Amino acid sequence: MRSWLFVPADSERKLQKSAAVTADALVLDLEDSVSTDNKPRARELAAAFVSGHGTEKSRLWVRINPLDGPHHTLDLEAVMPAGPGGIMLPKARSPADVETLSRLLVELEFEYGLPSGSTKILPLVTETPEALFTLGGYTGLDDRLAGMSWGAEDLGAAIGATQVRDGFGGWTPPFEMVRNLCLFAAHAAGVPAIDTIHADFRDIEGLADSCAEASRDGFSGKLAIHPGQVEVINNAFQPGDEEIEYARRVVALFESNPGAGVLELDGAMLDRPHLLKAKRILDSL
């Protein structure tokens, strides 16, 4: 999925408006955008929203609160009867947190009559310092792992960074490294890498540049904080017609030459990495 739009779950108005947005995934947020006092109401609204959307449940996700706090159990107990498509796990400290959440989901799916393994997990894997030293461990987790994403603000606060971006809008070196680690960890685990938010929702040009860089580097989608960002994200991570046609030609060329390791197309030499890239493009359609 390309676009993952956060929706504060304590706002009935924003939830209703989000139903018309073309985001590939709506992430009903019970964490950072909801105050402690509003969390009970947010749980009720999130559960009702998921329950009311029938066949669309696969694109309805819920960001619960971190596993090391007091709220995640109540979050899960409230929303799982509705059967959301997945759970976004913030501040994942290690793959062990994903495994812990998976075990909880096994129990809840059984309790509420949901298909086993139907609730996917998308962890935010760089929001604590210790998490960076465990990123290679997500390889081999169960099929619930739907992707991996990252964030800079919580990590920056945790280490006392005065800023996470430089004067030109790019990431400072520590957070550029974190972004890249998430990218490679996701690919090592065989799941999509989802880029973090572009915080200035009015900066559409900057968002487009950020999406282009992320798509270029191997990310499959991006988190969004405003409905106005969704179209830009969707367009950026959707292969163009020329790219799709070229990918088809590459695949066809290798299929017609099954024993070849290197082939020529339009004056360029192609080998297995080019074939894998072409297949990924076609698989994304």
Secondary structure, 3 states (H helix, E strand, C coil): CCEEEEEECCCHHHHHHHCCCCCCEEEEECCCCCCHHHHHHHHHHHHHHHHCCHHHHHHEEEECCCCCCCCHHHHHHHHHHHCCCEEEECCCCCHHHHHHHHHHHHHHHHHCCCCCCCCEEEEECCCCHHHHHHHHHHCCCCCCECCEECCCHHHHHHHCCCCCECCCCCECHHHHHHHHHHHHHHHHHCCCEEECCCCCCCCHHHHHHHHHHHHHHCCCEEEECCHHHHHHHHHHCCCCHHHHHHHHHHHHHHHCCCCCCCEEECCEEECHHHHHHHHHHHHCC
